[in-house]
Each structure stands twice: as structure tokens, then as C-alpha cells.
Amino acid sequence: MTSTVLAPAARRLAPLFVAFVLLAGCSVRKYAINKLGDSLASGGGTTWSGDNDPELIGDALPFSLKLIESLLAETPDHQGLLFAASSGYTQYSYVYLQLPAEQIEPTDISKATALRDRSRNLYFRARDYGLHGLDSRHKNFSATFKDNPAEAVKVANAKDVPLLYWTAASWGAAISISKDHPDIVADQPKVEALIDRAYQLNPDFNHGAIDMFLISYEGARQGTQGDFVGRCKPHFDRAVRLTDGQMASPYVSWAENIDVQKQNRAEFESMLKKALAVDPNSRIEWRLSNIVMQRRALWLLSREDDLFLEPATEPATGGSPQ
């Protein structure tokens, strides 16, 4: 999970919203809406991403997301609002729906299924906002993309990378929780086209966010040969380097996506201990993300005996990512 993108508007949200409500003229209202949209996508704030209380943020996010949608009803092609909607719904769905669904599934399958269904629905909402954003920048993008994804993404440029990434992230997340929906899984080549084009245009985007996505995705990539670990390792190394080892996400992702599948229990423990060793206060803009991922690391460690067939042994030497 990368840092929350709704944060930049927090300090300016109230006055701009009041202006939107009070100003009657259509052009003035649209100006106010556009200014708010610009604020939502401007970057630089840590009011949300730097918070140390994930539950507080989870309670507040739905209002912000619905505010974004109300503004999009007025200016449906605003790039900042479309970006905020796509990224915001993706992150909300992952942290506050998908992860809880996984945690309660062993004791309450019905509730877990309901949470997962909600999560899938919001992932698709995020995907659609991302596609709308690409359509507003490139005429008929979605129509072309539907028939020939690899060809359609060639029109994208460096300014499209944020939308390419969040559209792929939301779509890929929906696929990951839909293994029993073959019609959804069939869209995997579209996710690959989006994320590969984003990586081609800006591999360092958002401190290695694309690399973090690919750590978990390479194992499912279609039409590839050889051990997927060899494809994941460079992405892990780059993600750690681009975050100066101060983000827990790469370690957690490697542990649950590589070590569990390879049944490498010693490395699993090592990766999660590295995630827990990250100081959430070392980079305030990543504090919320690190707290969430460290909670997940602890949960994964609590399930270790369920995830591995062999009992714990002395840590293996050599072969582990550094």
C-alpha cells in the first residue's frame, strides 16, 4: 500500500467546500470545483498519510470519497478528481475491506464474503474512474483498449502514469480476490498492458510503487517461463532502494507472495521482522502505510503454522533478498 493520496486537500477542504456551496454562478461554481480538484491532486500534505490512527482515517475516508464523487458530477472530466477517486477508492478498499475480509474469514466466512464483494465493487469503481481519466486525455481510449490493450496504451505518456498505475492496481486487486469469477480473471492481460506501460514510462513512480505492485503480480503473469522469483527479485530490490528501506510494504509483499508459495519459512520470518523493524516515524508521509503493513506483518506471523507445512527450523543461510 502506498501513501494515501487524499491527504493534500485536507487543510484546504473546508474553505473550498464552503465556497462551492455559497457561490451561485455556474462559472464561479465550476471554478471553485476545479480549484478543489486541483487541491485533491496537488500532493505534499501529510494530514492523512502521516496519521498514526488507521481507524480514524477509515472513518473519515468515505465522506471525502463521496465529496469527490459529488464534485465529479459537476465536472466529470477533471483530472485531479478522477485521480483522487481512482486512487482513493483503491486504497480504501484494500485497507478497510479486503484485509479485514482475509482476517475474519477463518471464523466468519459469510461476513468475509460480504466484505470481499464490497471490496470488488469499489475496486471496479476505482478502475472505471481511472479509465474515465484516460479517456478524457486520449479520445476513445477505453474503446480501443477493450479490443487491443497492448496497442491502446501506446498513446499514454509520462503524465498518464498515475492513472495507468491506479487503474491497473484497482483492476489487479479485483482479479486477485475473484479467482472463482473466470470472466474477471480473463481481464488480466489488460492489467498487464496498463502496468507495463506505466513502468516503461516511469519506473521510479511514487518511490517504487510499480515495483511493489509487480512483486505480487509477476507470479500470475501470463505467457512467461521460468521461476517467477527471478522476475520478482529485481522489483523487490528496486522497491527497497527507492524507499531507502523505510517502507514495510516490500518486505511484507515478498513474505506473503514469494516465501509462502516457495514454503521458505525462515525467509518469511526474516522479511516480516524487517518490516516490523521499520520506524513508522522515519518518514511521516509513509507513517499510515507503515502502520497498516506492520499490523499485517504481525497477523501473517500469527498464522505462520497455517501457512507452512513444515515446522519452524533454524534460519537458513544464503539466498535471501538483502
C-alpha positions in Angstrom: 0.0 0.0 0.0 1.4 3.4 -0.9 0.7 6.6 1.0 -2.8 8.0 0.9 -3.4 10.5 -1.8 -6.4 12.3 -0.4 -4.1 14.0 2.2 -3.1 17.1 0.2 -6.6 18.6 0.3 -7.3 18.2 4.0 -6.1 21.6 5.2 -7.9 23.4 2.4 -11.0 21.2 2.1 -13.3 23.3 4.4 -13.0 26.7 2.8 -13.2 25.4 -0.7 -16.2 23.4 0.1 -18.0 26.4 1.6 -17.1 28.4 -1.5 -18.6 25.7 -3.6 -21.9 25.7 -1.7 -22.2 29.5 -1.4 -21.3 30.7 -4.9 -24.3 30.6 -7.1 -23.0 31.4 -10.6 -22.4 28.4 -12.7 -19.0 29.5 -13.9 -17.9 30.6 -10.4 -19.1 27.3 -9.0 -17.2 25.4 -11.7 -14.1 27.5 -10.8 -14.4 26.5 -7.1 -14.9 22.9 -8.0 -11.8 23.0 -10.3 -9.8 24.6 -7.5 -10.8 21.9 -5.1 -10.0 19.2 -7.6 -6.6 20.7 -8.1 -6.1 20.7 -4.3 -7.0 17.0 -4.1 -4.3 16.1 -6.6 -1.6 18.6 -5.7 0.5 16.5 -3.4 2.7 17.4 -0.4 0.3 17.1 2.6 0.6 14.5 5.3 -2.5 15.2 7.3 -3.9 11.8 6.2 -0.9 9.8 5.1 1.1 10.9 8.2 -1.7 10.0 10.7 -1.0 7.3 13.3 -4.6 6.1 13.7 -5.8 3.9 10.7 -9.3 3.6 12.2 -9.7 7.3 12.4 -8.7 7.6 8.7 -11.0 4.8 7.8 -14.0 6.5 9.4 -13.2 9.8 7.6 -12.4 8.5 4.1 -16.0 7.7 3.0 -17.1 11.3 3.4 -14.1 12.5 1.3 -14.7 9.9 -1.4 -18.4 10.9 -1.7 -17.4 14.5 -1.8 -15.1 13.8 -4.7 -17.9 12.0 -6.5 -20.3 14.9 -5.9 -17.8 17.2 -7.5 -17.2 14.9 -10.4 -21.0 15.0 -11.1 -20.4 18.7 -11.8 -17.0 18.4 -13.7 -16.8 14.8 -14.8 -13.6 15.2 -16.8 -11.5 16.9 -14.0 -8.2 15.0 -14.0 -7.4 15.8 -10.3 -10.8 14.5 -9.1 -10.6 11.4 -11.3 -7.1 10.6 -10.0 -8.3 11.1 -6.4 -11.3 8.9 -6.9 -9.4 6.1 -8.5 -6.5 6.1 -6.0 -8.7 6.8 -3.0 -11.2 4.0 -3.6 -8.4 1.6 -4.4 -6.7 2.3 -1.1 -9.9 2.3 1.0 -11.0 -1.0 -0.5 -7.7 -2.7 0.2 -7.1 -1.4 3.7 -10.6 -1.3 5.1 -12.4 -4.1 3.2 -10.0 -6.7 1.6 -7.6 -7.0 4.5 -10.3 -7.3 7.2 -12.1 -9.9 5.0 -8.9 -12.1 5.0 -8.5 -11.7 8.7 -12.1 -12.8 9.7 -12.5 -15.5 7.1 -11.3 -18.4 9.4 -14.1 -17.5 11.9 -16.9 -15.9 9.8 -17.0 -16.9 6.1 -20.3 -15.1 5.4 -19.0 -11.8 6.7 -15.7 -12.2 4.9 -17.6 -12.9 1.6 -19.7 -9.8 2.1 -16.6 -7.7 2.7 -14.9 -9.2 -0.3 -17.9 -8.4 -2.5 -17.9 -4.8 -1.3 -14.2 -4.6 -2.0 -14.5 -5.9 -5.5 -17.3 -3.4 -6.2 -15.2 -0.5 -5.1 -12.1 -1.7 -6.9 -14.2 -1.7 -10.1 -15.4 1.8 -9.2 -11.8 2.9 -8.9 -10.9 1.2 -12.2 -13.7 3.0 -14.0 -12.6 6.4 -12.7 -9.1 5.6 -13.9 -10.4 4.6 -17.3 -12.5 7.7 -17.5 -9.4 9.8 -16.7 -7.5 8.2 -19.5 -10.5 8.7 -21.9 -10.6 12.4 -21.0 -6.9 12.6 -22.0 -7.0 10.3 -25.0 -10.2 10.2 -27.1 -11.8 6.7 -27.4 -9.0 5.2 -25.2 -11.4 2.7 -23.5 -13.0 1.6 -26.8 -9.6 0.9 -28.3 -8.3 -0.6 -25.1 -11.2 -3.1 -24.9 -10.2 -4.7 -28.1 -6.4 -4.2 -28.2 -4.9 -3.3 -24.8 -1.3 -3.5 -25.8 -1.8 -1.2 -28.8 -4.1 1.2 -26.9 -1.6 2.0 -24.1 1.0 3.2 -26.6 -0.8 6.6 -26.7 -0.1 7.1 -23.0 2.7 9.5 -22.0 4.5 10.2 -18.8 1.7 12.4 -17.4 -0.6 9.4 -17.6 1.5 7.2 -15.3 -0.6 8.0 -12.1 -3.8 7.0 -13.8 -2.2 4.0 -15.5 -0.9 2.8 -12.2 -4.1 3.2 -10.1 -6.3 1.7 -12.9 -4.0 -1.3 -13.0 -3.8 -1.5 -9.2 -7.5 -1.5 -8.7 -8.2 -3.9 -11.6 -5.5 -6.2 -10.5 -6.7 -6.2 -6.9 -10.2 -7.1 -8.1 -8.8 -10.0 -10.1 -6.8 -11.2 -7.0 -10.0 -11.7 -5.0 -12.0 -13.1 -7.9 -10.5 -16.5 -8.6 -13.9 -18.0 -8.8 -15.0 -15.5 -11.4 -13.3 -16.5 -14.7 -14.8 -13.6 -16.6 -13.0 -11.2 -14.3 -9.7 -13.2 -14.3 -9.9 -13.1 -18.1 -9.1 -9.3 -17.9 -5.6 -10.0 -16.7 -3.9 -9.0 -20.0 -5.5 -5.6 -19.7 -3.9 -5.1 -16.3 -0.5 -6.1 -17.7 -0.8 -3.7 -20.5 -1.5 -0.8 -18.1 1.2 -1.6 -15.6 3.8 -2.4 -18.1 3.3 0.8 -20.0 3.4 2.8 -16.7 6.7 1.0 -15.8 8.1 1.8 -19.2 7.3 5.5 -18.9 8.3 6.0 -15.3 9.8 3.0 -13.4 10.6 5.1 -10.3 7.0 6.4 -10.0 6.0 7.2 -6.4 9.2 5.7 -4.8 8.8 2.3 -6.5 5.1 1.8 -6.3 5.1 0.0 -9.6 7.8 -2.3 -8.4 5.9 -3.1 -5.2 2.8 -4.0 -7.4 5.0 -6.2 -9.6 6.4 -8.2 -6.6 3.0 -9.6 -6.1 1.9 -9.7 -9.7 4.8 -11.4 -11.5 3.8 -14.8 -10.2 0.5 -14.5 -12.0 1.8 -13.0 -15.2 0.6 -14.9 -18.3 2.8 -16.4 -21.0 6.0 -16.4 -19.0 8.5 -19.1 -18.5 11.0 -20.0 -15.7 10.8 -19.4 -12.0 8.8 -16.3 -11.2 11.1 -15.5 -8.2 13.7 -14.4 -10.7 11.3 -11.8 -12.1 10.2 -10.6 -8.7 13.6 -10.2 -7.1 14.7 -7.1 -9.2 11.4 -5.4 -8.3 11.9 -6.1 -4.6 15.5 -4.8 -4.7 14.4 -1.6 -6.5 11.4 -1.0 -4.1 13.7 -1.3 -1.1 16.3 1.0 -2.7 13.8 3.6 -3.8 12.3 3.7 -0.3 15.7 3.6 1.4 14.4 0.6 3.3 12.0 2.8 5.2 8.7 1.3 3.9 7.4 -2.0 5.3 5.4 -2.9 2.1 8.2 -4.6 0.0 9.1 -6.9 2.9 5.5 -7.9 3.6 4.8 -8.4 -0.1 7.8 -10.6 -0.5 6.9 -12.7 2.5 3.3 -13.4 1.6 3.7 -13.6 -2.2 7.1 -15.4 -2.5 8.0 -17.1 0.7 4.6 -18.7 1.3 4.4 -20.0 -2.2 8.0 -21.3 -2.0 7.5 -22.5 1.6 10.5 -20.7 2.7 9.6 -20.3 6.4 13.0 -18.9 7.6 13.0 -16.2 4.9 9.3 -15.4 5.6 10.1 -14.7 9.3 13.2 -12.6 8.2 11.2 -10.5 5.8 8.4 -9.8 8.3 10.9 -8.9 11.1 12.5 -6.4 8.7 9.1 -4.9 8.1 8.5 -4.6 11.8 11.9 -3.0 12.3 10.9 -0.1 10.1 10.4 3.1 12.2 6.9 4.5 11.1 8.1 7.9 12.2 11.2 7.9 10.0 9.1 9.1 7.0 6.0 10.9 8.2 4.4 10.7 4.7 4.6 6.9 4.9 3.5 6.6 8.5 0.0 5.4 8.0 1.1 2.9 5.3 3.8 1.5 7.5 1.4 1.1 10.5 -1.1 -0.8 8.3 1.6 -3.0 6.8 3.2 -3.7 10.2 -0.2 -4.8 11.5 -0.4 -7.2 8.5 3.1 -8.5 9.2 2.1 -9.4 12.8 -1.1 -11.0 11.5 0.9 -13.1 9.0 3.3 -14.2 11.7 0.4 -15.3 13.9 -0.8 -17.5 11.0 2.6 -19.0 10.3 1.8 -22.5 11.3 -1.2 -22.5 8.9 0.8 -21.1 6.0 3.7 -23.6 6.2 3.7 -27.3 6.0 7.0 -27.8 7.8 7.6 -26.7 11.4 9.9 -23.8 12.2 13.6 -24.6 11.9 16.8 -22.7 12.3 17.1 -19.8 9.8 18.6 -20.8 6.5 21.7 -19.0 5.3 22.2 -17.6 1.9 19.8 -17.0 -1.0 17.6 -14.4 0.7 17.0 -10.9 -0.6 19.0 -8.3 1.2 
